[in-house]
């Protein structure tokens, strides 16, 4: 193989490594955000207990019921 081929292979391997690290960082950030929201009282799968059309009443995350949470 010529030098240019080796450089190209090296470039591809480094690119794959960078993408793998970025994907792992994205997953770790998502986990950290989910944990932070959970500790602050946010409930992603909240249900409307009093059937008023709003979930998480009285919190800063109060929102209208979506079809998904009914």
PDB file of N, CA, C and O in Angstrom:
ATOM      1  N   UNK A   1       0.844  -1.185   0.000  1.00  0.00           N
ATOM      2  CA  UNK A   1       0.000   0.000   0.000  1.00  0.00           C
ATOM      3  C   UNK A   1       0.884   1.242   0.000  1.00  0.00           C
ATOM      4  O   UNK A   1       1.975   1.256   0.571  1.00  0.00           O
ATOM      5  N   UNK A   2       0.397   2.250  -0.636  1.00  0.00           N
ATOM      6  CA  UNK A   2       1.157   3.487  -0.704  1.00  0.00           C
ATOM      7  C   UNK A   2       0.871   4.339   0.530  1.00  0.00           C
ATOM      8  O   UNK A   2      -0.039   4.048   1.306  1.00  0.00           O
ATOM      9  N   UNK A   3       1.647   5.372   0.691  1.00  0.00           N
ATOM     10  CA  UNK A   3       1.491   6.268   1.829  1.00  0.00           C
ATOM     11  C   UNK A   3       0.114   6.925   1.828  1.00  0.00           C
ATOM     12  O   UNK A   3      -0.495   7.089   2.885  1.00  0.00           O
ATOM     13  N   UNK A   4      -0.372   7.295   0.669  1.00  0.00           N
ATOM     14  CA  UNK A   4      -1.683   7.951   0.593  1.00  0.00           C
ATOM     15  C   UNK A   4      -2.789   7.003   1.032  1.00  0.00           C
ATOM     16  O   UNK A   4      -3.759   7.433   1.658  1.00  0.00           O
ATOM     17  N   UNK A   5      -2.657   5.725   0.715  1.00  0.00           N
ATOM     18  CA  UNK A   5      -3.644   4.730   1.153  1.00  0.00           C
ATOM     19  C   UNK A   5      -3.625   4.594   2.669  1.00  0.00           C
ATOM     20  O   UNK A   5      -4.680   4.529   3.300  1.00  0.00           O
ATOM     21  N   UNK A   6      -2.428   4.550   3.259  1.00  0.00           N
ATOM     22  CA  UNK A   6      -2.309   4.451   4.713  1.00  0.00           C
ATOM     23  C   UNK A   6      -2.895   5.688   5.392  1.00  0.00           C
ATOM     24  O   UNK A   6      -3.554   5.575   6.425  1.00  0.00           O
ATOM     25  N   UNK A   7      -2.664   6.841   4.830  1.00  0.00           N
ATOM     26  CA  UNK A   7      -3.219   8.071   5.386  1.00  0.00           C
ATOM     27  C   UNK A   7      -4.747   8.063   5.316  1.00  0.00           C
ATOM     28  O   UNK A   7      -5.425   8.489   6.251  1.00  0.00           O
ATOM     29  N   UNK A   8      -5.268   7.579   4.211  1.00  0.00           N
ATOM     30  CA  UNK A   8      -6.716   7.495   4.051  1.00  0.00           C
ATOM     31  C   UNK A   8      -7.327   6.531   5.065  1.00  0.00           C
ATOM     32  O   UNK A   8      -8.348   6.838   5.681  1.00  0.00           O
ATOM     33  N   UNK A   9      -6.702   5.364   5.238  1.00  0.00           N
ATOM     34  CA  UNK A   9      -7.182   4.387   6.224  1.00  0.00           C
ATOM     35  C   UNK A   9      -7.108   4.991   7.629  1.00  0.00           C
ATOM     36  O   UNK A   9      -8.034   4.832   8.424  1.00  0.00           O
ATOM     37  N   UNK A  10      -6.022   5.674   7.929  1.00  0.00           N
ATOM     38  CA  UNK A  10      -5.887   6.323   9.236  1.00  0.00           C
ATOM     39  C   UNK A  10      -6.962   7.373   9.453  1.00  0.00           C
ATOM     40  O   UNK A  10      -7.534   7.468  10.538  1.00  0.00           O
ATOM     41  N   UNK A  11      -7.235   8.158   8.426  1.00  0.00           N
ATOM     42  CA  UNK A  11      -8.278   9.180   8.506  1.00  0.00           C
ATOM     43  C   UNK A  11      -9.635   8.547   8.813  1.00  0.00           C
ATOM     44  O   UNK A  11     -10.384   9.051   9.649  1.00  0.00           O
ATOM     45  N   UNK A  12      -9.943   7.457   8.144  1.00  0.00           N
ATOM     46  CA  UNK A  12     -11.214   6.762   8.363  1.00  0.00           C
ATOM     47  C   UNK A  12     -11.293   6.221   9.787  1.00  0.00           C
ATOM     48  O   UNK A  12     -12.328   6.358  10.438  1.00  0.00           O
ATOM     49  N   UNK A  13     -10.229   5.614  10.276  1.00  0.00           N
ATOM     50  CA  UNK A  13     -10.232   5.058  11.630  1.00  0.00           C
ATOM     51  C   UNK A  13     -10.378   6.160  12.689  1.00  0.00           C
ATOM     52  O   UNK A  13     -11.112   5.997  13.663  1.00  0.00           O
ATOM     53  N   UNK A  14      -9.688   7.258  12.493  1.00  0.00           N
ATOM     54  CA  UNK A  14      -9.813   8.375  13.436  1.00  0.00           C
ATOM     55  C   UNK A  14     -11.232   8.933  13.397  1.00  0.00           C
ATOM     56  O   UNK A  14     -11.798   9.253  14.443  1.00  0.00           O
ATOM     57  N   UNK A  15     -11.803   9.052  12.222  1.00  0.00           N
ATOM     58  CA  UNK A  15     -13.175   9.554  12.088  1.00  0.00           C
ATOM     59  C   UNK A  15     -14.162   8.643  12.807  1.00  0.00           C
ATOM     60  O   UNK A  15     -15.065   9.121  13.493  1.00  0.00           O
ATOM     61  N   UNK A  16     -13.995   7.349  12.653  1.00  0.00           N
ATOM     62  CA  UNK A  16     -14.872   6.392  13.341  1.00  0.00           C
ATOM     63  C   UNK A  16     -14.722   6.538  14.852  1.00  0.00           C
ATOM     64  O   UNK A  16     -15.713   6.499  15.582  1.00  0.00           O
ATOM     65  N   UNK A  17     -13.503   6.703  15.319  1.00  0.00           N
ATOM     66  CA  UNK A  17     -13.267   6.889  16.749  1.00  0.00           C
ATOM     67  C   UNK A  17     -13.923   8.148  17.279  1.00  0.00           C
ATOM     68  O   UNK A  17     -14.510   8.137  18.361  1.00  0.00           O
ATOM     69  N   UNK A  18     -13.830   9.224  16.531  1.00  0.00           N
ATOM     70  CA  UNK A  18     -14.439  10.489  16.956  1.00  0.00           C
ATOM     71  C   UNK A  18     -15.963  10.349  17.013  1.00  0.00           C
ATOM     72  O   UNK A  18     -16.592  10.817  17.962  1.00  0.00           O
ATOM     73  N   UNK A  19     -16.543   9.723  16.026  1.00  0.00           N
ATOM     74  CA  UNK A  19     -17.994   9.525  16.010  1.00  0.00           C
ATOM     75  C   UNK A  19     -18.421   8.667  17.198  1.00  0.00           C
ATOM     76  O   UNK A  19     -19.437   8.958  17.830  1.00  0.00           O
ATOM     77  N   UNK A  20     -17.671   7.625  17.509  1.00  0.00           N
ATOM     78  CA  UNK A  20     -18.008   6.760  18.640  1.00  0.00           C
ATOM     79  C   UNK A  20     -17.962   7.542  19.951  1.00  0.00           C
ATOM     80  O   UNK A  20     -18.848   7.387  20.792  1.00  0.00           O
ATOM     81  N   UNK A  21     -16.950   8.370  20.132  1.00  0.00           N
ATOM     82  CA  UNK A  21     -16.833   9.167  21.355  1.00  0.00           C
ATOM     83  C   UNK A  21     -17.980  10.164  21.452  1.00  0.00           C
ATOM     84  O   UNK A  21     -18.552  10.340  22.527  1.00  0.00           O
ATOM     85  N   UNK A  22     -18.323  10.815  20.356  1.00  0.00           N
ATOM     86  CA  UNK A  22     -19.417  11.780  20.372  1.00  0.00           C
ATOM     87  C   UNK A  22     -20.750  11.112  20.688  1.00  0.00           C
ATOM     88  O   UNK A  22     -21.565  11.679  21.417  1.00  0.00           O
ATOM     89  N   UNK A  23     -20.980   9.932  20.158  1.00  0.00           N
ATOM     90  CA  UNK A  23     -22.212   9.203  20.450  1.00  0.00           C
ATOM     91  C   UNK A  23     -22.288   8.843  21.928  1.00  0.00           C
ATOM     92  O   UNK A  23     -23.348   8.958  22.543  1.00  0.00           O
ATOM     93  N   UNK A  24     -21.174   8.409  22.497  1.00  0.00           N
ATOM     94  CA  UNK A  24     -21.153   8.064  23.914  1.00  0.00           C
ATOM     95  C   UNK A  24     -21.397   9.309  24.767  1.00  0.00           C
ATOM     96  O   UNK A  24     -22.123   9.245  25.759  1.00  0.00           O
ATOM     97  N   UNK A  25     -20.804  10.424  24.395  1.00  0.00           N
ATOM     98  CA  UNK A  25     -21.020  11.673  25.131  1.00  0.00           C
ATOM     99  C   UNK A  25     -22.486  12.090  25.062  1.00  0.00           C
ATOM    100  O   UNK A  25     -23.043  12.579  26.044  1.00  0.00           O
ATOM    101  N   UNK A  26     -23.109  11.894  23.898  1.00  0.00           N
ATOM    102  CA  UNK A  26     -24.520  12.239  23.735  1.00  0.00           C
ATOM    103  C   UNK A  26     -25.383  11.389  24.668  1.00  0.00           C
ATOM    104  O   UNK A  26     -26.312  11.900  25.292  1.00  0.00           O
ATOM    105  N   UNK A  27     -25.083  10.118  24.760  1.00  0.00           N
ATOM    106  CA  UNK A  27     -25.844   9.228  25.640  1.00  0.00           C
ATOM    107  C   UNK A  27     -25.646   9.635  27.094  1.00  0.00           C
ATOM    108  O   UNK A  27     -26.611   9.689  27.857  1.00  0.00           O
ATOM    109  N   UNK A  28     -24.409   9.923  27.486  1.00  0.00           N
ATOM    110  CA  UNK A  28     -24.140  10.320  28.868  1.00  0.00           C
ATOM    111  C   UNK A  28     -24.830  11.635  29.217  1.00  0.00           C
ATOM    112  O   UNK A  28     -25.348  11.788  30.323  1.00  0.00           O
ATOM    113  N   UNK A  29     -24.841  12.572  28.293  1.00  0.00           N
ATOM    114  CA  UNK A  29     -25.517  13.845  28.527  1.00  0.00           C
ATOM    115  C   UNK A  29     -27.017  13.627  28.681  1.00  0.00           C
ATOM    116  O   UNK A  29     -27.638  14.217  29.565  1.00  0.00           O
ATOM    117  N   UNK A  30     -27.601  12.795  27.843  1.00  0.00           N
ATOM    118  CA  UNK A  30     -29.038  12.503  27.936  1.00  0.00           C
ATOM    119  C   UNK A  30     -29.371  11.862  29.278  1.00  0.00           C
ATOM    120  O   UNK A  30     -30.383  12.207  29.887  1.00  0.00           O
ATOM    121  N   UNK A  31     -28.541  10.937  29.751  1.00  0.00           N
ATOM    122  CA  UNK A  31     -28.766  10.306  31.047  1.00  0.00           C
ATOM    123  C   UNK A  31     -28.670  11.324  32.183  1.00  0.00           C
ATOM    124  O   UNK A  31     -29.472  11.300  33.117  1.00  0.00           O
ATOM    125  N   UNK A  32     -27.691  12.211  32.096  1.00  0.00           N
ATOM    126  CA  UNK A  32     -27.524  13.236  33.123  1.00  0.00           C
ATOM    127  C   UNK A  32     -28.718  14.189  33.144  1.00  0.00           C
ATOM    128  O   UNK A  32     -29.190  14.564  34.217  1.00  0.00           O
ATOM    129  N   UNK A  33     -29.208  14.582  31.969  1.00  0.00           N
ATOM    130  CA  UNK A  33     -30.379  15.457  31.910  1.00  0.00           C
ATOM    131  C   UNK A  33     -31.614  14.768  32.472  1.00  0.00           C
ATOM    132  O   UNK A  33     -32.381  15.380  33.216  1.00  0.00           O
ATOM    133  N   UNK A  34     -31.810  13.515  32.126  1.00  0.00           N
ATOM    134  CA  UNK A  34     -32.963  12.778  32.644  1.00  0.00           C
ATOM    135  C   UNK A  34     -32.900  12.676  34.164  1.00  0.00           C
ATOM    136  O   UNK A  34     -33.916  12.839  34.840  1.00  0.00           O
ATOM    137  N   UNK A  35     -31.732  12.412  34.695  1.00  0.00           N
ATOM    138  CA  UNK A  35     -31.567  12.315  36.143  1.00  0.00           C
ATOM    139  C   UNK A  35     -31.824  13.667  36.794  1.00  0.00           C
ATOM    140  O   UNK A  35     -32.456  13.729  37.848  1.00  0.00           O
ATOM    141  N   UNK A  36     -31.350  14.744  36.192  1.00  0.00           N
ATOM    142  CA  UNK A  36     -31.579  16.085  36.737  1.00  0.00           C
ATOM    143  C   UNK A  36     -33.059  16.413  36.760  1.00  0.00           C
ATOM    144  O   UNK A  36     -33.574  16.907  37.762  1.00  0.00           O
ATOM    145  N   UNK A  37     -33.747  16.139  35.655  1.00  0.00           N
ATOM    146  CA  UNK A  37     -35.187  16.389  35.607  1.00  0.00           C
ATOM    147  C   UNK A  37     -35.918  15.559  36.661  1.00  0.00           C
ATOM    148  O   UNK A  37     -36.829  16.054  37.325  1.00  0.00           O
ATOM    149  N   UNK A  38     -35.516  14.298  36.809  1.00  0.00           N
ATOM    150  CA  UNK A  38     -36.167  13.425  37.788  1.00  0.00           C
ATOM    151  C   UNK A  38     -35.988  13.977  39.196  1.00  0.00           C
ATOM    152  O   UNK A  38     -36.933  13.979  39.985  1.00  0.00           O
ATOM    153  N   UNK A  39     -34.789  14.442  39.517  1.00  0.00           N
ATOM    154  CA  UNK A  39     -34.523  14.984  40.846  1.00  0.00           C
ATOM    155  C   UNK A  39     -35.286  16.273  41.094  1.00  0.00           C
ATOM    156  O   UNK A  39     -35.619  16.585  42.237  1.00  0.00           O
ATOM    157  N   UNK A  40     -35.567  17.026  40.039  1.00  0.00           N
ATOM    158  CA  UNK A  40     -36.293  18.288  40.183  1.00  0.00           C
ATOM    159  C   UNK A  40     -37.809  18.105  40.145  1.00  0.00           C
ATOM    160  O   UNK A  40     -38.547  19.071  40.342  1.00  0.00           O
ATOM    161  N   UNK A  41     -38.282  16.898  39.897  1.00  0.00           N
ATOM    162  CA  UNK A  41     -39.714  16.628  39.924  1.00  0.00           C
ATOM    163  C   UNK A  41     -40.380  16.458  38.577  1.00  0.00           C
ATOM    164  O   UNK A  41     -41.594  16.259  38.529  1.00  0.00           O
ATOM    165  N   UNK A  42     -39.646  16.528  37.486  1.00  0.00           N
ATOM    166  CA  UNK A  42     -40.230  16.348  36.159  1.00  0.00           C
ATOM    167  C   UNK A  42     -40.578  14.885  35.935  1.00  0.00           C
ATOM    168  O   UNK A  42     -39.781  13.997  36.238  1.00  0.00           O
ATOM    169  N   UNK A  43     -41.767  14.637  35.404  1.00  0.00           N
ATOM    170  CA  UNK A  43     -42.188  13.272  35.084  1.00  0.00           C
ATOM    171  C   UNK A  43     -42.517  13.211  33.605  1.00  0.00           C
ATOM    172  O   UNK A  43     -43.500  13.797  33.150  1.00  0.00           O
ATOM    173  N   UNK A  44     -41.694  12.502  32.865  1.00  0.00           N
ATOM    174  CA  UNK A  44     -41.891  12.403  31.413  1.00  0.00           C
ATOM    175  C   UNK A  44     -43.194  11.700  31.068  1.00  0.00           C
ATOM    176  O   UNK A  44     -43.869  12.077  30.111  1.00  0.00           O
ATOM    177  N   UNK A  45     -43.548  10.687  31.834  1.00  0.00           N
ATOM    178  CA  UNK A  45     -44.751   9.878  31.566  1.00  0.00           C
ATOM    179  C   UNK A  45     -45.866  10.239  32.541  1.00  0.00           C
ATOM    180  O   UNK A  45     -46.568   9.350  33.022  1.00  0.00           O
ATOM    181  N   UNK A  46     -46.043  11.526  32.843  1.00  0.00           N
ATOM    182  CA  UNK A  46     -47.053  11.960  33.806  1.00  0.00           C
ATOM    183  C   UNK A  46     -48.460  11.641  33.305  1.00  0.00           C
ATOM    184  O   UNK A  46     -48.720  11.643  32.102  1.00  0.00           O
ATOM    185  N   UNK A  47     -49.365  11.367  34.252  1.00  0.00           N
ATOM    186  CA  UNK A  47     -50.757  11.105  33.911  1.00  0.00           C
ATOM    187  C   UNK A  47     -51.646  12.161  34.566  1.00  0.00           C
ATOM    188  O   UNK A  47     -51.266  12.787  35.555  1.00  0.00           O
ATOM    189  N   UNK A  48     -52.818  12.342  34.003  1.00  0.00           N
ATOM    190  CA  UNK A  48     -53.780  13.324  34.490  1.00  0.00           C
ATOM    191  C   UNK A  48     -54.683  12.654  35.519  1.00  0.00           C
ATOM    192  O   UNK A  48     -55.675  12.016  35.167  1.00  0.00           O
ATOM    193  N   UNK A  49     -54.332  12.804  36.787  1.00  0.00           N
ATOM    194  CA  UNK A  49     -55.070  12.128  37.853  1.00  0.00           C
ATOM    195  C   UNK A  49     -56.457  12.702  38.103  1.00  0.00           C
ATOM    196  O   UNK A  49     -57.358  11.957  38.488  1.00  0.00           O
ATOM    197  N   UNK A  50     -56.660  13.998  37.900  1.00  0.00           N
ATOM    198  CA  UNK A  50     -57.957  14.609  38.190  1.00  0.00           C
ATOM    199  C   UNK A  50     -58.767  14.938  36.939  1.00  0.00           C
ATOM    200  O   UNK A  50     -59.794  15.611  37.021  1.00  0.00           O
ATOM    201  N   UNK A  51     -58.316  14.472  35.803  1.00  0.00           N
ATOM    202  CA  UNK A  51     -59.021  14.627  34.516  1.00  0.00           C
ATOM    203  C   UNK A  51     -59.355  16.079  34.168  1.00  0.00           C
ATOM    204  O   UNK A  51     -60.423  16.356  33.622  1.00  0.00           O
ATOM    205  N   UNK A  52     -58.448  17.003  34.483  1.00  0.00           N
ATOM    206  CA  UNK A  52     -58.681  18.407  34.131  1.00  0.00           C
ATOM    207  C   UNK A  52     -57.961  18.796  32.851  1.00  0.00           C
ATOM    208  O   UNK A  52     -58.009  19.955  32.438  1.00  0.00           O
ATOM    209  N   UNK A  53     -57.297  17.845  32.223  1.00  0.00           N
ATOM    210  CA  UNK A  53     -56.611  18.114  30.965  1.00  0.00           C
ATOM    211  C   UNK A  53     -55.204  18.637  31.127  1.00  0.00           C
ATOM    212  O   UNK A  53     -54.581  19.038  30.143  1.00  0.00           O
ATOM    213  N   UNK A  54     -54.675  18.645  32.370  1.00  0.00           N
ATOM    214  CA  UNK A  54     -53.333  19.141  32.640  1.00  0.00           C
ATOM    215  C   UNK A  54     -52.585  18.099  33.471  1.00  0.00           C
ATOM    216  O   UNK A  54     -53.133  17.546  34.425  1.00  0.00           O
ATOM    217  N   UNK A  55     -51.339  17.840  33.104  1.00  0.00           N
ATOM    218  CA  UNK A  55     -50.499  16.953  33.906  1.00  0.00           C
ATOM    219  C   UNK A  55     -49.477  17.786  34.665  1.00  0.00           C
ATOM    220  O   UNK A  55     -49.100  18.876  34.234  1.00  0.00           O
ATOM    221  N   UNK A  56     -49.038  17.263  35.790  1.00  0.00           N
ATOM    222  CA  UNK A  56     -48.084  17.912  36.686  1.00  0.00           C
ATOM    223  C   UNK A  56     -48.582  19.303  37.105  1.00  0.00           C
ATOM    224  O   UNK A  56     -47.852  20.292  37.042  1.00  0.00           O
ATOM    225  N   UNK A  57     -49.849  19.339  37.533  1.00  0.00           N
ATOM    226  CA  UNK A  57     -50.459  20.591  37.993  1.00  0.00           C
ATOM    227  C   UNK A  57     -49.610  21.232  39.087  1.00  0.00           C
ATOM    228  O   UNK A  57     -49.081  20.539  39.956  1.00  0.00           O
ATOM    229  N   UNK A  58     -49.484  22.549  39.042  1.00  0.00           N
ATOM    230  CA  UNK A  58     -48.801  23.286  40.089  1.00  0.00           C
ATOM    231  C   UNK A  58     -47.282  23.248  40.029  1.00  0.00           C
ATOM    232  O   UNK A  58     -46.618  23.746  40.938  1.00  0.00           O
ATOM    233  N   UNK A  59     -46.725  22.670  38.983  1.00  0.00           N
ATOM    234  CA  UNK A  59     -45.270  22.655  38.834  1.00  0.00           C
ATOM    235  C   UNK A  59     -44.896  23.482  37.619  1.00  0.00           C
ATOM    236  O   UNK A  59     -45.757  23.846  36.818  1.00  0.00           O
ATOM    237  N   UNK A  60     -43.622  23.774  37.485  1.00  0.00           N
ATOM    238  CA  UNK A  60     -43.202  24.523  36.302  1.00  0.00           C
ATOM    239  C   UNK A  60     -43.282  23.676  35.037  1.00  0.00           C
ATOM    240  O   UNK A  60     -43.099  24.188  33.933  1.00  0.00           O
ATOM    241  N   UNK A  61     -43.556  22.377  35.196  1.00  0.00           N
ATOM    242  CA  UNK A  61     -43.691  21.494  34.040  1.00  0.00           C
ATOM    243  C   UNK A  61     -45.146  21.187  33.709  1.00  0.00           C
ATOM    244  O   UNK A  61     -45.423  20.277  32.928  1.00  0.00           O
ATOM    245  N   UNK A  62     -46.070  21.931  34.291  1.00  0.00           N
ATOM    246  CA  UNK A  62     -47.487  21.719  34.001  1.00  0.00           C
ATOM    247  C   UNK A  62     -47.717  21.900  32.498  1.00  0.00           C
ATOM    248  O   UNK A  62     -47.215  22.847  31.893  1.00  0.00           O
ATOM    249  N   UNK A  63     -48.470  20.992  31.916  1.00  0.00           N
ATOM    250  CA  UNK A  63     -48.721  21.045  30.484  1.00  0.00           C
ATOM    251  C   UNK A  63     -50.019  20.333  30.169  1.00  0.00           C
ATOM    252  O   UNK A  63     -50.513  19.530  30.960  1.00  0.00           O
ATOM    253  N   UNK A  64     -50.566  20.637  28.999  1.00  0.00           N
ATOM    254  CA  UNK A  64     -51.804  19.981  28.584  1.00  0.00           C
ATOM    255  C   UNK A  64     -51.531  18.510  28.329  1.00  0.00           C
ATOM    256  O   UNK A  64     -50.426  18.116  27.958  1.00  0.00           O
ATOM    257  N   UNK A  65     -52.557  17.717  28.537  1.00  0.00           N
ATOM    258  CA  UNK A  65     -52.450  16.289  28.299  1.00  0.00           C
ATOM    259  C   UNK A  65     -52.316  16.055  26.808  1.00  0.00           C
ATOM    260  O   UNK A  65     -53.099  16.571  26.010  1.00  0.00           O
ATOM    261  N   UNK A  66     -51.306  15.266  26.441  1.00  0.00           N
ATOM    262  CA  UNK A  66     -51.202  14.884  25.040  1.00  0.00           C
ATOM    263  C   UNK A  66     -51.941  13.566  24.861  1.00  0.00           C
ATOM    264  O   UNK A  66     -52.236  12.869  25.831  1.00  0.00           O
ATOM    265  N   UNK A  67     -52.231  13.240  23.627  1.00  0.00           N
ATOM    266  CA  UNK A  67     -52.920  11.972  23.365  1.00  0.00           C
ATOM    267  C   UNK A  67     -52.129  10.788  23.894  1.00  0.00           C
ATOM    268  O   UNK A  67     -52.700   9.771  24.288  1.00  0.00           O
ATOM    269  N   UNK A  68     -50.792  10.932  23.899  1.00  0.00           N
ATOM    270  CA  UNK A  68     -49.921   9.857  24.353  1.00  0.00           C
ATOM    271  C   UNK A  68     -50.073   9.575  25.848  1.00  0.00           C
ATOM    272  O   UNK A  68     -49.930   8.424  26.262  1.00  0.00           O
ATOM    273  N   UNK A  69     -50.360  10.601  26.682  1.00  0.00           N
ATOM    274  CA  UNK A  69     -50.409  10.418  28.128  1.00  0.00           C
ATOM    275  C   UNK A  69     -51.805  10.091  28.641  1.00  0.00           C
ATOM    276  O   UNK A  69     -51.964   9.793  29.825  1.00  0.00           O
ATOM    277  N   UNK A  70     -52.821  10.138  27.784  1.00  0.00           N
ATOM    278  CA  UNK A  70     -54.192   9.844  28.249  1.00  0.00           C
ATOM    279  C   UNK A  70     -54.333   8.398  28.616  1.00  0.00           C
ATOM    280  O   UNK A  70     -55.411   7.968  29.026  1.00  0.00           O
TER     281      UNK A  70
END
